[in-house]
Amino acid sequence: MSWMDDGGFSLDAFNTVDGRPMARMVFRTSAGQYYIILTKTEVQRIRRECNRILKEMEADK
């Protein structure tokens, strides 16, 4: 099973026409693919939340 089979996602960086850094997140489900465009700030917020929840999960062990 590859990373992009049902339930997978990918995250790629790109620059807009005016040079701003952005990210494209793609979720693949049985209903299709969903694309979400994120700013650098939004990616940083997602990273902070992921780190927070990982710490919680480690503390519960």
ZIJORA-V65499 format. One record per residue. N is the residue number from 1. RES is the residue in one small letter. OMEGA is omega in radians with two decimals (999 if undefined). Layout:
[[N	RES	OMEGA] [N	RES	OMEGA]]
This chain:
[[1	m	-3.12] [2	s	-3.13] [3	w	-3.09] [4	m	2.98] [5	d	3.12] [6	d	3.11] [7	g	-3.12] [8	g	3.06] [9	f	3.03] [10	s	-3.12] [11	l	-3.11] [12	d	3.09] [13	a	3.06] [14	f	3.07] [15	n	3.07] [16	t	-3.14] [17	v	3.14] [18	d	3.01] [19	g	-3.13] [20	r	3.10] [21	p	3.13] [22	m	3.07] [23	a	3.08] [24	r	3.10] [25	m	-3.14] [26	v	3.05] [27	f	3.09] [28	r	3.08] [29	t	3.10] [30	s	3.13] [31	a	3.14] [32	g	3.13] [33	q	3.14] [34	y	-3.10] [35	y	3.11] [36	i	3.10] [37	i	-3.07] [38	l	3.01] [39	t	3.09] [40	k	3.13] [41	t	3.12] [42	e	3.09] [43	v	3.11] [44	q	3.11] [45	r	3.11] [46	i	3.13] [47	r	3.13] [48	r	3.14] [49	e	3.10] [50	c	3.11] [51	n	3.14] [52	r	-3.09] [53	i	3.07] [54	l	3.09] [55	k	3.10] [56	e	-3.12] [57	m	3.09] [58	e	-3.13] [59	a	-3.13] [60	d	-3.12] [61	k	999]]
